[in-house]
Amino acid sequence: MWTFMAECHKKHLQKIMEAKSHVQVASCKITGDSGLRATMKLEMECLKWEQCFGDWINAQKSFVKFLNGWLIKCIRQENEETCNGISHFLPGRVGAPETLIVCNDWYQAVEKMSKSQVSAAIHDFASSLHQLWEKQSEEQQQRVQADYLSRDYERRVRSFYEERGINYSNGTAASEVAGLDELEKNLGFMKKRLEKQRIMHVQAVKGVNDSASSSLRSGMMSIFEALESFCLDRLKGYQQIRNPNKGGKI
């Protein structure tokens, strides 16, 4: 099982490494908060994944510890004093049943199982998603502000034209409009503010996409690297479990 799982995670890692590095989750033309909701949902799922992984490890340890302790109580126990002064129960030296030998080795293997590397990788990925969500929120605010200034500027320009009895359209030539200097004087500051806001929004969009491209790819790579390493470590641990029927390891 552990060999199969390690191979699966290795393939996942390879596919991510081969994937396009640039991800576009924001655009100057995209409106709505679907991207924000998707990022938040992914962050919550990652935190849930981290919790479930930890619970899975703890459940295995608790089960094997209970089973091993119960079996030990069913047989005569002997302790052997080691050179470092720590007392260890060695089932193989007291004529313990084969079931206890296997279970005790299983217990030792499971006790060495650590969730820290995988949990840290998932947690770091969730943190990067939260940072991405913050950038998306900022981009959305920049977009809303740019849209508001654009509509306000359009309204004021239209009002200026209509006050002079001119049928306003975006294609109206500036040379045909009397009082253009007055228009520039009254709305020049607003136009500059609008242009500045649009530039800020474009930069925010770029920031979101750059952040998504780096965090999504690197975060997933770290997770699957940790999962592959975890499975290989578990494989080594289980290979140390003795199989009395075969006179060696499982």
N, C-alpha and C positions, 0 to 999 in steps of 0.2 A: 504493500500500500504506500509506504513512504517513498519508495523508488518512483512509483507512478506519479505521486503528487509532486515530487521534486522535478520530474520531467515536465509536468504540466506547467508549473510555475516558471521553469526555464523557458518554455515556449512562449508563455505570456510576456516574459521579459524581452525575448528576441523580437516579438511582434511590435512591442512598444518602441524598441530601439530602431526598428525599421520604418516606423510610422513617420509621417511628415511632422516636422518640429514646430511649424507655425499653426496656431489655432486661432480662429477668429470667433470670438464670442460677443463682440460689440461692433457696431457700425454706425456711421453718421446717419444712415437712412433707417435704421431699426429703431422702433419705438416700443413702449411697453416695458413691463418688468419681468417678463418670462425668464430672462437670463439670470436675474437676481434670485428668483424662486428656485431655478434649477441648481444654482451654485449652493444656496442654503440647504436644499434638500440633499445634495451630494455630501455636504459637510456633516449633516446630521446622520446620514447613512454610514459614513466613515467612523464617526464616534460610536455608533451602535455596533459596527463591525469590531472595533477595538474592544468594546465591552464584552461582546459575545465570544471573541477569541480568548480573552482572559478567563471568562466563566468556563469555557470548554477545558482549558488547561487545569483550572482549579478543580473542576468536577472529576477529571481523570485522576489527579493526585489524591483527592479525598477518597475516591472509590478504591483505588489500589492500596492506599494506606489502611483503610478499614479492612479490606479483604486479607491483606498480609497480617495485620494484627490479630484478626480472628483465627487464622490458621495457626499462628504461633502459639496461641493459647490452647490449641487442641493437642499439642505434642509436648514432650519433655524438652525443656530448654537448657542449653548450656552456653555459658559465656566464655569467650577467650580473651585474655588480656593481651592487647597489642603492645608493641614496643613504645608507643607514644602514650600509653596509659589509658587509652580509651577502650571501653568494653564493647565488643561487637558480637552479635549473634551470627554464627556461621552454620547455616542449616546443613551444608554438605558434610560437616564433620560430626554430626550427632545422629546420623542415620535418619535424617528427616525424610518424609515422603517426597516423591518426585514433584508432586503438586506444589509443595511448599518451596522447593528449590526454585522452580520456575517463577512462582509468585514473588518470592523474595528478590530474585534478579529483576523481575518486572518492576517491583517497587523501587529498587535502586535506580533503574533507568528512568522511571517517570519522575522521581525526585530531582533528577538533574535537569529536567526539562524546564527551560526558561522562556517566558513570554516577552521579556523586556525588549529584545531587538525588533521583533515584529510589531509589538504594541507601540514602540517609539516611532517606527516608520509610519504607521497608520496615523498616529496622533500628529506627527509633523505634517503629514499630508492634509489632514483636517485643518490644521492651523494655517497652512498656505491657502486653502480654499476660503477660509474666513478673511484673510487678507485680500484675496481676489474679490470676494463679495464687497468689501469696503471700497475697493477701487471701482467696482461696477456701480455702487451706490453713488460715489462721487461723480462718475461719468453721467449717470442719470440726472443728477442735479445740474450738471453743466449743460446737458441737453435741454432740460426744461427751461433753464434760464435763457439759453440761446433762442429757443422757440418763442418764449415770451417777448424777448427784445425784438425778434424778427416780426412778429405780429404787430407789436406796438409801433414799430417803425413804419411798417406797411400801412397801418391805419392812419398815422399822421401824414404820410405822403399822400395817401388817397384824399384825406380831408383837405390838404393844401390844394390839390388839383380841383376838387369839387367846388371849393370856395371861389374859384376863378372860372367856373363854368366849363371846365375841361373834362372830357370823358376819359377818365384815367384807365390805363392798362399798363402792364409791365413793358409793353413795346412802345409806349409813347416816347418820342424823341425828346431829349432834354432841351434841344435848341428851339423846340416849338413852344416851350413853356415860358411865359413871361414871369418875371420875379424869381428866376431860378437862383439868383444870388441870395435872395431872402430865404429860400428853401434851404440852401446850403448853410446859411448862417443859423437858422433855427434848429436844423436837424443834423448839422455836422457832427456835433458831439455825440449824439445818439448813434449815428452811423459808425463812428469810430469805436464806440462801446460795443456795438453789435459785432463788428469785425473782430474785435479782441476776444469777445465771448466765443465766437465761432472757432477761433484758433485754439482757445483753451479747451473747447470740446473735442476738437480733432486730436489734440495732445492727450486728452483723457482716454479717448478711444484707443489710441496707440498704446497707452500705458496698460489698459485692461488686456488687450490682445497679447502684448509682450509678456505680461505677468502670467496669463493663462498658458501661453506656449511653454514657458519655463517651468512653472509650478506643476502643471498637470503631468507633463512628461517625466520630469525628474522625480516627482512624488510617487508616481506609479512604479517607476523603475526601482526606487528604494524599497517599496513594499514587496515587490516580487523577488528582489534579491534577498530580502530578509526571510521571506517564506521559503525560498529554495534552500537557503542555509539552514533554516529551522528543520526542514524535512530531512536533509542530509545528516544533521546532528541526531535526529531521532532514529534514523536508520542505523547509525553507528551504535547508538545506545541499545537498540533492540537486538543487534547482532551479538551483543555480549550476554544475552540471556541464554543460559545453559539448557540444552535439551537432553535430559538423562537417557531417553530412549536411543539417541544417536551418539551418546558419549561425547558431545561437543556443544557448539553454539547453534542457536536457531538460525 
